[in-house]
């Protein structure tokens, strides 16, 4: 039996949903982490430095989704 290696393209709606979820997650992560750091009396700069690796990954995913959205919109226009 042959294995099907084709990938199913997500719909524009699915990409928009994921994009919104990632953006909300990023905002919530920063807010919750900064709030917890304030309670622990940690400097904001130190807190943000510790968060940076996670934010870089989230931002990369957001950028990838934006590019995918642009591709889907361009494909619709054809």
PyMOL Python script that loads the backbone (N, CA, C, O; Angstrom):
from pymol import cmd

cmd.read_pdbstr("""\
ATOM      1  N   UNK A   1       0.845  -1.177   0.000  1.00  0.00           N
ATOM      2  CA  UNK A   1       0.000   0.000   0.000  1.00  0.00           C
ATOM      3  C   UNK A   1       0.892   1.244   0.000  1.00  0.00           C
ATOM      4  O   UNK A   1       1.797   1.352   0.828  1.00  0.00           O
ATOM      5  N   UNK A   2       0.655   2.155  -0.894  1.00  0.00           N
ATOM      6  CA  UNK A   2       1.459   3.377  -0.995  1.00  0.00           C
ATOM      7  C   UNK A   2       1.017   4.382   0.058  1.00  0.00           C
ATOM      8  O   UNK A   2      -0.168   4.515   0.363  1.00  0.00           O
ATOM      9  N   UNK A   3       1.993   5.075   0.598  1.00  0.00           N
ATOM     10  CA  UNK A   3       1.711   6.077   1.618  1.00  0.00           C
ATOM     11  C   UNK A   3       1.476   7.418   0.941  1.00  0.00           C
ATOM     12  O   UNK A   3       2.231   7.807   0.050  1.00  0.00           O
ATOM     13  N   UNK A   4       0.437   8.123   1.360  1.00  0.00           N
ATOM     14  CA  UNK A   4       0.099   9.420   0.776  1.00  0.00           C
ATOM     15  C   UNK A   4       0.839  10.509   1.542  1.00  0.00           C
ATOM     16  O   UNK A   4       0.551  10.750   2.714  1.00  0.00           O
ATOM     17  N   UNK A   5       1.788  11.168   0.887  1.00  0.00           N
ATOM     18  CA  UNK A   5       2.593  12.200   1.537  1.00  0.00           C
ATOM     19  C   UNK A   5       2.094  13.614   1.271  1.00  0.00           C
ATOM     20  O   UNK A   5       2.771  14.578   1.627  1.00  0.00           O
ATOM     21  N   UNK A   6       0.930  13.756   0.655  1.00  0.00           N
ATOM     22  CA  UNK A   6       0.415  15.098   0.380  1.00  0.00           C
ATOM     23  C   UNK A   6      -0.103  15.718   1.665  1.00  0.00           C
ATOM     24  O   UNK A   6      -0.698  15.051   2.512  1.00  0.00           O
ATOM     25  N   UNK A   7       0.141  17.009   1.780  1.00  0.00           N
ATOM     26  CA  UNK A   7      -0.329  17.729   2.958  1.00  0.00           C
ATOM     27  C   UNK A   7      -1.628  18.442   2.616  1.00  0.00           C
ATOM     28  O   UNK A   7      -1.783  18.982   1.521  1.00  0.00           O
ATOM     29  N   UNK A   8      -2.542  18.438   3.545  1.00  0.00           N
ATOM     30  CA  UNK A   8      -3.801  19.132   3.355  1.00  0.00           C
ATOM     31  C   UNK A   8      -3.584  20.591   3.740  1.00  0.00           C
ATOM     32  O   UNK A   8      -3.133  20.895   4.845  1.00  0.00           O
ATOM     33  N   UNK A   9      -3.908  21.481   2.817  1.00  0.00           N
ATOM     34  CA  UNK A   9      -3.753  22.911   3.085  1.00  0.00           C
ATOM     35  C   UNK A   9      -4.871  23.366   4.016  1.00  0.00           C
ATOM     36  O   UNK A   9      -6.034  23.030   3.795  1.00  0.00           O
ATOM     37  N   UNK A  10      -4.532  24.121   5.048  1.00  0.00           N
ATOM     38  CA  UNK A  10      -5.580  24.649   5.921  1.00  0.00           C
ATOM     39  C   UNK A  10      -6.384  25.716   5.175  1.00  0.00           C
ATOM     40  O   UNK A  10      -5.898  26.338   4.230  1.00  0.00           O
ATOM     41  N   UNK A  11      -7.602  25.906   5.619  1.00  0.00           N
ATOM     42  CA  UNK A  11      -8.435  26.939   5.008  1.00  0.00           C
ATOM     43  C   UNK A  11      -8.043  28.299   5.572  1.00  0.00           C
ATOM     44  O   UNK A  11      -7.359  28.389   6.591  1.00  0.00           O
ATOM     45  N   UNK A  12      -8.481  29.341   4.902  1.00  0.00           N
ATOM     46  CA  UNK A  12      -8.221  30.701   5.370  1.00  0.00           C
ATOM     47  C   UNK A  12      -8.817  30.904   6.760  1.00  0.00           C
ATOM     48  O   UNK A  12      -8.219  31.559   7.613  1.00  0.00           O
ATOM     49  N   UNK A  13      -9.985  30.341   6.973  1.00  0.00           N
ATOM     50  CA  UNK A  13     -10.646  30.450   8.275  1.00  0.00           C
ATOM     51  C   UNK A  13      -9.802  29.792   9.377  1.00  0.00           C
ATOM     52  O   UNK A  13      -9.659  30.345  10.468  1.00  0.00           O
ATOM     53  N   UNK A  14      -9.252  28.625   9.089  1.00  0.00           N
ATOM     54  CA  UNK A  14      -8.413  27.926  10.071  1.00  0.00           C
ATOM     55  C   UNK A  14      -7.144  28.722  10.378  1.00  0.00           C
ATOM     56  O   UNK A  14      -6.728  28.813  11.533  1.00  0.00           O
ATOM     57  N   UNK A  15      -6.538  29.292   9.351  1.00  0.00           N
ATOM     58  CA  UNK A  15      -5.324  30.092   9.552  1.00  0.00           C
ATOM     59  C   UNK A  15      -5.650  31.329  10.383  1.00  0.00           C
ATOM     60  O   UNK A  15      -4.899  31.675  11.296  1.00  0.00           O
ATOM     61  N   UNK A  16      -6.762  31.999  10.077  1.00  0.00           N
ATOM     62  CA  UNK A  16      -7.171  33.174  10.851  1.00  0.00           C
ATOM     63  C   UNK A  16      -7.414  32.817  12.312  1.00  0.00           C
ATOM     64  O   UNK A  16      -7.037  33.565  13.215  1.00  0.00           O
ATOM     65  N   UNK A  17      -8.046  31.668  12.535  1.00  0.00           N
ATOM     66  CA  UNK A  17      -8.317  31.203  13.894  1.00  0.00           C
ATOM     67  C   UNK A  17      -7.016  30.965  14.664  1.00  0.00           C
ATOM     68  O   UNK A  17      -6.863  31.413  15.800  1.00  0.00           O
ATOM     69  N   UNK A  18      -6.089  30.257  14.028  1.00  0.00           N
ATOM     70  CA  UNK A  18      -4.797  29.977  14.664  1.00  0.00           C
ATOM     71  C   UNK A  18      -4.027  31.260  14.938  1.00  0.00           C
ATOM     72  O   UNK A  18      -3.419  31.414  15.997  1.00  0.00           O
ATOM     73  N   UNK A  19      -4.056  32.165  13.991  1.00  0.00           N
ATOM     74  CA  UNK A  19      -3.364  33.442  14.139  1.00  0.00           C
ATOM     75  C   UNK A  19      -3.907  34.201  15.346  1.00  0.00           C
ATOM     76  O   UNK A  19      -3.144  34.726  16.156  1.00  0.00           O
ATOM     77  N   UNK A  20      -5.213  34.252  15.454  1.00  0.00           N
ATOM     78  CA  UNK A  20      -5.847  34.933  16.581  1.00  0.00           C
ATOM     79  C   UNK A  20      -5.486  34.248  17.904  1.00  0.00           C
ATOM     80  O   UNK A  20      -5.201  34.921  18.895  1.00  0.00           O
ATOM     81  N   UNK A  21      -5.497  32.922  17.916  1.00  0.00           N
ATOM     82  CA  UNK A  21      -5.162  32.185  19.140  1.00  0.00           C
ATOM     83  C   UNK A  21      -3.719  32.432  19.572  1.00  0.00           C
ATOM     84  O   UNK A  21      -3.452  32.642  20.755  1.00  0.00           O
ATOM     85  N   UNK A  22      -2.791  32.409  18.621  1.00  0.00           N
ATOM     86  CA  UNK A  22      -1.382  32.668  18.948  1.00  0.00           C
ATOM     87  C   UNK A  22      -1.186  34.086  19.476  1.00  0.00           C
ATOM     88  O   UNK A  22      -0.451  34.294  20.441  1.00  0.00           O
ATOM     89  N   UNK A  23      -1.843  35.064  18.846  1.00  0.00           N
ATOM     90  CA  UNK A  23      -1.697  36.452  19.294  1.00  0.00           C
ATOM     91  C   UNK A  23      -2.260  36.630  20.703  1.00  0.00           C
ATOM     92  O   UNK A  23      -1.661  37.310  21.537  1.00  0.00           O
ATOM     93  N   UNK A  24      -3.417  36.012  20.962  1.00  0.00           N
ATOM     94  CA  UNK A  24      -4.002  36.088  22.304  1.00  0.00           C
ATOM     95  C   UNK A  24      -3.127  35.369  23.325  1.00  0.00           C
ATOM     96  O   UNK A  24      -2.952  35.855  24.443  1.00  0.00           O
ATOM     97  N   UNK A  25      -2.578  34.221  22.951  1.00  0.00           N
ATOM     98  CA  UNK A  25      -1.699  33.471  23.843  1.00  0.00           C
ATOM     99  C   UNK A  25      -0.468  34.295  24.203  1.00  0.00           C
ATOM    100  O   UNK A  25      -0.050  34.326  25.361  1.00  0.00           O
ATOM    101  N   UNK A  26       0.109  34.963  23.205  1.00  0.00           N
ATOM    102  CA  UNK A  26       1.300  35.786  23.434  1.00  0.00           C
ATOM    103  C   UNK A  26       0.993  36.906  24.427  1.00  0.00           C
ATOM    104  O   UNK A  26       1.743  37.135  25.375  1.00  0.00           O
ATOM    105  N   UNK A  27      -0.121  37.600  24.192  1.00  0.00           N
ATOM    106  CA  UNK A  27      -0.518  38.690  25.094  1.00  0.00           C
ATOM    107  C   UNK A  27      -0.736  38.176  26.512  1.00  0.00           C
ATOM    108  O   UNK A  27      -0.276  38.781  27.481  1.00  0.00           O
ATOM    109  N   UNK A  28      -1.445  37.054  26.622  1.00  0.00           N
ATOM    110  CA  UNK A  28      -1.741  36.481  27.941  1.00  0.00           C
ATOM    111  C   UNK A  28      -0.466  36.023  28.645  1.00  0.00           C
ATOM    112  O   UNK A  28      -0.315  36.230  29.850  1.00  0.00           O
ATOM    113  N   UNK A  29       0.445  35.408  27.906  1.00  0.00           N
ATOM    114  CA  UNK A  29       1.709  34.941  28.477  1.00  0.00           C
ATOM    115  C   UNK A  29       2.512  36.107  29.048  1.00  0.00           C
ATOM    116  O   UNK A  29       3.019  36.032  30.167  1.00  0.00           O
ATOM    117  N   UNK A  30       2.625  37.182  28.272  1.00  0.00           N
ATOM    118  CA  UNK A  30       3.375  38.354  28.738  1.00  0.00           C
ATOM    119  C   UNK A  30       2.697  38.953  29.963  1.00  0.00           C
ATOM    120  O   UNK A  30       3.353  39.212  30.971  1.00  0.00           O
ATOM    121  N   UNK A  31       1.388  39.174  29.883  1.00  0.00           N
ATOM    122  CA  UNK A  31       0.663  39.799  30.996  1.00  0.00           C
ATOM    123  C   UNK A  31       0.763  38.957  32.270  1.00  0.00           C
ATOM    124  O   UNK A  31       1.098  39.473  33.336  1.00  0.00           O
ATOM    125  N   UNK A  32       0.472  37.671  32.152  1.00  0.00           N
ATOM    126  CA  UNK A  32       0.498  36.800  33.333  1.00  0.00           C
ATOM    127  C   UNK A  32       1.900  36.694  33.929  1.00  0.00           C
ATOM    128  O   UNK A  32       2.057  36.684  35.150  1.00  0.00           O
ATOM    129  N   UNK A  33       2.910  36.616  33.079  1.00  0.00           N
ATOM    130  CA  UNK A  33       4.288  36.499  33.555  1.00  0.00           C
ATOM    131  C   UNK A  33       4.745  37.787  34.227  1.00  0.00           C
ATOM    132  O   UNK A  33       5.389  37.749  35.276  1.00  0.00           O
ATOM    133  N   UNK A  34       4.415  38.923  33.627  1.00  0.00           N
ATOM    134  CA  UNK A  34       4.795  40.213  34.216  1.00  0.00           C
ATOM    135  C   UNK A  34       4.069  40.411  35.546  1.00  0.00           C
ATOM    136  O   UNK A  34       4.663  40.887  36.513  1.00  0.00           O
ATOM    137  N   UNK A  35       2.788  40.049  35.597  1.00  0.00           N
ATOM    138  CA  UNK A  35       2.032  40.169  36.851  1.00  0.00           C
ATOM    139  C   UNK A  35       2.640  39.293  37.948  1.00  0.00           C
ATOM    140  O   UNK A  35       2.778  39.732  39.090  1.00  0.00           O
ATOM    141  N   UNK A  36       2.999  38.067  37.606  1.00  0.00           N
ATOM    142  CA  UNK A  36       3.609  37.162  38.586  1.00  0.00           C
ATOM    143  C   UNK A  36       4.966  37.695  39.033  1.00  0.00           C
ATOM    144  O   UNK A  36       5.321  37.587  40.207  1.00  0.00           O
ATOM    145  N   UNK A  37       5.716  38.263  38.110  1.00  0.00           N
ATOM    146  CA  UNK A  37       7.032  38.822  38.443  1.00  0.00           C
ATOM    147  C   UNK A  37       6.896  40.017  39.379  1.00  0.00           C
ATOM    148  O   UNK A  37       7.711  40.201  40.282  1.00  0.00           O
ATOM    149  N   UNK A  38       5.871  40.820  39.160  1.00  0.00           N
ATOM    150  CA  UNK A  38       5.634  41.971  40.052  1.00  0.00           C
ATOM    151  C   UNK A  38       5.358  41.486  41.472  1.00  0.00           C
ATOM    152  O   UNK A  38       5.881  42.032  42.444  1.00  0.00           O
ATOM    153  N   UNK A  39       4.526  40.448  41.571  1.00  0.00           N
ATOM    154  CA  UNK A  39       4.209  39.904  42.901  1.00  0.00           C
ATOM    155  C   UNK A  39       5.461  39.338  43.571  1.00  0.00           C
ATOM    156  O   UNK A  39       5.608  39.402  44.791  1.00  0.00           O
ATOM    157  N   UNK A  40       6.355  38.784  42.758  1.00  0.00           N
ATOM    158  CA  UNK A  40       7.600  38.218  43.283  1.00  0.00           C
ATOM    159  C   UNK A  40       8.702  39.271  43.398  1.00  0.00           C
ATOM    160  O   UNK A  40       9.823  38.976  43.811  1.00  0.00           O
ATOM    161  N   UNK A  41       8.360  40.503  43.025  1.00  0.00           N
ATOM    162  CA  UNK A  41       9.294  41.641  43.076  1.00  0.00           C
ATOM    163  C   UNK A  41      10.538  41.411  42.216  1.00  0.00           C
ATOM    164  O   UNK A  41      11.650  41.793  42.580  1.00  0.00           O
ATOM    165  N   UNK A  42      10.313  40.770  41.060  1.00  0.00           N
ATOM    166  CA  UNK A  42      11.398  40.574  40.092  1.00  0.00           C
ATOM    167  C   UNK A  42      11.411  41.763  39.140  1.00  0.00           C
ATOM    168  O   UNK A  42      10.351  42.275  38.778  1.00  0.00           O
ATOM    169  N   UNK A  43      12.585  42.204  38.733  1.00  0.00           N
ATOM    170  CA  UNK A  43      12.652  43.306  37.769  1.00  0.00           C
ATOM    171  C   UNK A  43      12.012  42.906  36.432  1.00  0.00           C
ATOM    172  O   UNK A  43      12.172  41.778  35.968  1.00  0.00           O
ATOM    173  N   UNK A  44      11.284  43.857  35.824  1.00  0.00           N
ATOM    174  CA  UNK A  44      10.609  43.579  34.557  1.00  0.00           C
ATOM    175  C   UNK A  44      11.613  43.193  33.468  1.00  0.00           C
ATOM    176  O   UNK A  44      11.342  42.316  32.648  1.00  0.00           O
ATOM    177  N   UNK A  45      12.773  43.854  33.468  1.00  0.00           N
ATOM    178  CA  UNK A  45      13.792  43.576  32.452  1.00  0.00           C
ATOM    179  C   UNK A  45      14.258  42.116  32.544  1.00  0.00           C
ATOM    180  O   UNK A  45      14.422  41.444  31.525  1.00  0.00           O
ATOM    181  N   UNK A  46      14.464  41.643  33.752  1.00  0.00           N
ATOM    182  CA  UNK A  46      14.889  40.248  33.958  1.00  0.00           C
ATOM    183  C   UNK A  46      13.784  39.281  33.526  1.00  0.00           C
ATOM    184  O   UNK A  46      14.050  38.251  32.906  1.00  0.00           O
ATOM    185  N   UNK A  47      12.560  39.627  33.860  1.00  0.00           N
ATOM    186  CA  UNK A  47      11.415  38.801  33.484  1.00  0.00           C
ATOM    187  C   UNK A  47      11.298  38.689  31.974  1.00  0.00           C
ATOM    188  O   UNK A  47      11.118  37.596  31.436  1.00  0.00           O
ATOM    189  N   UNK A  48      11.401  39.823  31.291  1.00  0.00           N
ATOM    190  CA  UNK A  48      11.275  39.826  29.832  1.00  0.00           C
ATOM    191  C   UNK A  48      12.434  39.060  29.183  1.00  0.00           C
ATOM    192  O   UNK A  48      12.248  38.408  28.156  1.00  0.00           O
ATOM    193  N   UNK A  49      13.612  39.138  29.774  1.00  0.00           N
ATOM    194  CA  UNK A  49      14.762  38.405  29.237  1.00  0.00           C
ATOM    195  C   UNK A  49      14.519  36.896  29.314  1.00  0.00           C
ATOM    196  O   UNK A  49      14.895  36.150  28.409  1.00  0.00           O
ATOM    197  N   UNK A  50      13.889  36.459  30.402  1.00  0.00           N
ATOM    198  CA  UNK A  50      13.591  35.032  30.543  1.00  0.00           C
ATOM    199  C   UNK A  50      12.473  34.591  29.600  1.00  0.00           C
ATOM    200  O   UNK A  50      12.429  33.440  29.166  1.00  0.00           O
ATOM    201  N   UNK A  51      11.576  35.517  29.291  1.00  0.00           N
ATOM    202  CA  UNK A  51      10.459  35.222  28.395  1.00  0.00           C
ATOM    203  C   UNK A  51      10.862  35.230  26.923  1.00  0.00           C
ATOM    204  O   UNK A  51      10.217  34.592  26.091  1.00  0.00           O
ATOM    205  N   UNK A  52      11.919  35.946  26.613  1.00  0.00           N
ATOM    206  CA  UNK A  52      12.315  36.193  25.226  1.00  0.00           C
ATOM    207  C   UNK A  52      12.384  34.937  24.346  1.00  0.00           C
ATOM    208  O   UNK A  52      11.862  34.968  23.231  1.00  0.00           O
ATOM    209  N   UNK A  53      12.999  33.836  24.792  1.00  0.00           N
ATOM    210  CA  UNK A  53      13.055  32.649  23.916  1.00  0.00           C
ATOM    211  C   UNK A  53      11.666  32.141  23.517  1.00  0.00           C
ATOM    212  O   UNK A  53      11.455  31.735  22.374  1.00  0.00           O
ATOM    213  N   UNK A  54      10.731  32.164  24.454  1.00  0.00           N
ATOM    214  CA  UNK A  54       9.371  31.726  24.146  1.00  0.00           C
ATOM    215  C   UNK A  54       8.701  32.702  23.185  1.00  0.00           C
ATOM    216  O   UNK A  54       8.003  32.288  22.259  1.00  0.00           O
ATOM    217  N   UNK A  55       8.915  33.995  23.404  1.00  0.00           N
ATOM    218  CA  UNK A  55       8.300  35.001  22.542  1.00  0.00           C
ATOM    219  C   UNK A  55       8.832  34.909  21.118  1.00  0.00           C
ATOM    220  O   UNK A  55       8.091  35.123  20.158  1.00  0.00           O
ATOM    221  N   UNK A  56      10.107  34.592  20.985  1.00  0.00           N
ATOM    222  CA  UNK A  56      10.701  34.438  19.649  1.00  0.00           C
ATOM    223  C   UNK A  56      10.007  33.293  18.902  1.00  0.00           C
ATOM    224  O   UNK A  56       9.694  33.424  17.718  1.00  0.00           O
ATOM    225  N   UNK A  57       9.768  32.182  19.585  1.00  0.00           N
ATOM    226  CA  UNK A  57       9.094  31.041  18.953  1.00  0.00           C
ATOM    227  C   UNK A  57       7.658  31.391  18.567  1.00  0.00           C
ATOM    228  O   UNK A  57       7.198  31.054  17.477  1.00  0.00           O
ATOM    229  N   UNK A  58       6.965  32.065  19.467  1.00  0.00           N
ATOM    230  CA  UNK A  58       5.579  32.456  19.193  1.00  0.00           C
ATOM    231  C   UNK A  58       5.535  33.442  18.031  1.00  0.00           C
ATOM    232  O   UNK A  58       4.701  33.313  17.135  1.00  0.00           O
ATOM    233  N   UNK A  59       6.432  34.425  18.045  1.00  0.00           N
ATOM    234  CA  UNK A  59       6.472  35.414  16.964  1.00  0.00           C
ATOM    235  C   UNK A  59       6.781  34.760  15.621  1.00  0.00           C
ATOM    236  O   UNK A  59       6.230  35.158  14.595  1.00  0.00           O
ATOM    237  N   UNK A  60       7.651  33.770  15.624  1.00  0.00           N
ATOM    238  CA  UNK A  60       7.975  33.054  14.382  1.00  0.00           C
ATOM    239  C   UNK A  60       6.740  32.314  13.860  1.00  0.00           C
ATOM    240  O   UNK A  60       6.476  32.307  12.657  1.00  0.00           O
ATOM    241  N   UNK A  61       5.995  31.701  14.761  1.00  0.00           N
ATOM    242  CA  UNK A  61       4.774  30.995  14.361  1.00  0.00           C
ATOM    243  C   UNK A  61       3.746  31.978  13.809  1.00  0.00           C
ATOM    244  O   UNK A  61       3.066  31.689  12.824  1.00  0.00           O
ATOM    245  N   UNK A  62       3.637  33.139  14.446  1.00  0.00           N
ATOM    246  CA  UNK A  62       2.705  34.170  13.977  1.00  0.00           C
ATOM    247  C   UNK A  62       3.103  34.645  12.582  1.00  0.00           C
ATOM    248  O   UNK A  62       2.248  34.786  11.708  1.00  0.00           O
ATOM    249  N   UNK A  63       4.380  34.888  12.374  1.00  0.00           N
ATOM    250  CA  UNK A  63       4.855  35.336  11.055  1.00  0.00           C
ATOM    251  C   UNK A  63       4.605  34.271   9.991  1.00  0.00           C
ATOM    252  O   UNK A  63       4.232  34.588   8.862  1.00  0.00           O
ATOM    253  N   UNK A  64       4.810  33.015  10.354  1.00  0.00           N
ATOM    254  CA  UNK A  64       4.570  31.916   9.415  1.00  0.00           C
ATOM    255  C   UNK A  64       3.086  31.859   9.042  1.00  0.00           C
ATOM    256  O   UNK A  64       2.741  31.659   7.877  1.00  0.00           O
ATOM    257  N   UNK A  65       2.219  32.036  10.033  1.00  0.00           N
ATOM    258  CA  UNK A  65       0.782  32.022   9.764  1.00  0.00           C
ATOM    259  C   UNK A  65       0.369  33.213   8.900  1.00  0.00           C
ATOM    260  O   UNK A  65      -0.489  33.081   8.027  1.00  0.00           O
ATOM    261  N   UNK A  66       0.977  34.373   9.143  1.00  0.00           N
ATOM    262  CA  UNK A  66       0.670  35.552   8.319  1.00  0.00           C
ATOM    263  C   UNK A  66       1.085  35.314   6.872  1.00  0.00           C
ATOM    264  O   UNK A  66       0.371  35.705   5.949  1.00  0.00           O
ATOM    265  N   UNK A  67       2.227  34.680   6.672  1.00  0.00           N
ATOM    266  CA  UNK A  67       2.686  34.369   5.315  1.00  0.00           C
ATOM    267  C   UNK A  67       1.742  33.362   4.657  1.00  0.00           C
ATOM    268  O   UNK A  67       1.412  33.481   3.477  1.00  0.00           O
ATOM    269  N   UNK A  68       1.321  32.382   5.431  1.00  0.00           N
ATOM    270  CA  UNK A  68       0.397  31.371   4.916  1.00  0.00           C
ATOM    271  C   UNK A  68      -0.940  32.022   4.543  1.00  0.00           C
ATOM    272  O   UNK A  68      -1.550  31.676   3.532  1.00  0.00           O
ATOM    273  N   UNK A  69      -1.380  32.966   5.374  1.00  0.00           N
ATOM    274  CA  UNK A  69      -2.623  33.690   5.102  1.00  0.00           C
ATOM    275  C   UNK A  69      -2.490  34.486   3.805  1.00  0.00           C
ATOM    276  O   UNK A  69      -3.399  34.483   2.975  1.00  0.00           O
ATOM    277  N   UNK A  70      -1.365  35.162   3.634  1.00  0.00           N
ATOM    278  CA  UNK A  70      -1.130  35.939   2.413  1.00  0.00           C
ATOM    279  C   UNK A  70      -1.146  35.027   1.187  1.00  0.00           C
ATOM    280  O   UNK A  70      -1.703  35.387   0.151  1.00  0.00           O
ATOM    281  N   UNK A  71      -0.537  33.851   1.304  1.00  0.00           N
ATOM    282  CA  UNK A  71      -0.532  32.889   0.196  1.00  0.00           C
ATOM    283  C   UNK A  71      -1.952  32.432  -0.145  1.00  0.00           C
ATOM    284  O   UNK A  71      -2.318  32.323  -1.316  1.00  0.00           O
ATOM    285  N   UNK A  72      -2.739  32.168   0.892  1.00  0.00           N
ATOM    286  CA  UNK A  72      -4.118  31.731   0.663  1.00  0.00           C
ATOM    287  C   UNK A  72      -4.946  32.836   0.015  1.00  0.00           C
ATOM    288  O   UNK A  72      -5.753  32.571  -0.876  1.00  0.00           O
ATOM    289  N   UNK A  73      -4.746  34.074   0.465  1.00  0.00           N
ATOM    290  CA  UNK A  73      -5.468  35.200  -0.129  1.00  0.00           C
ATOM    291  C   UNK A  73      -5.064  35.396  -1.583  1.00  0.00           C
ATOM    292  O   UNK A  73      -5.909  35.680  -2.433  1.00  0.00           O
ATOM    293  N   UNK A  74      -3.785  35.247  -1.868  1.00  0.00           N
ATOM    294  CA  UNK A  74      -3.299  35.388  -3.243  1.00  0.00           C
ATOM    295  C   UNK A  74      -3.868  34.280  -4.128  1.00  0.00           C
ATOM    296  O   UNK A  74      -4.205  34.518  -5.288  1.00  0.00           O
ATOM    297  N   UNK A  75      -3.975  33.079  -3.582  1.00  0.00           N
ATOM    298  CA  UNK A  75      -4.520  31.954  -4.343  1.00  0.00           C
ATOM    299  C   UNK A  75      -6.007  32.167  -4.643  1.00  0.00           C
ATOM    300  O   UNK A  75      -6.500  31.749  -5.691  1.00  0.00           O
ATOM    301  N   UNK A  76      -6.715  32.819  -3.717  1.00  0.00           N
ATOM    302  CA  UNK A  76      -8.135  33.106  -3.931  1.00  0.00           C
ATOM    303  C   UNK A  76      -8.330  34.117  -5.055  1.00  0.00           C
ATOM    304  O   UNK A  76      -9.317  34.060  -5.788  1.00  0.00           O
ATOM    305  N   UNK A  77      -7.384  35.040  -5.183  1.00  0.00           N
ATOM    306  CA  UNK A  77      -7.490  36.095  -6.190  1.00  0.00           C
ATOM    307  C   UNK A  77      -7.214  35.596  -7.604  1.00  0.00           C
ATOM    308  O   UNK A  77      -7.544  36.273  -8.577  1.00  0.00           O
ATOM    309  N   UNK A  78      -6.620  34.435  -7.718  1.00  0.00           N
ATOM    310  CA  UNK A  78      -6.283  33.907  -9.052  1.00  0.00           C
ATOM    311  C   UNK A  78      -7.484  33.371  -9.757  1.00  0.00           C
ATOM    312  O   UNK A  78      -7.374  32.891 -10.886  1.00  0.00           O
TER     313      UNK A  78
END
""", "prot")
cmd.dss("prot")
cmd.show_as("cartoon", "prot")
cmd.util.cbc("prot")
cmd.orient("prot")
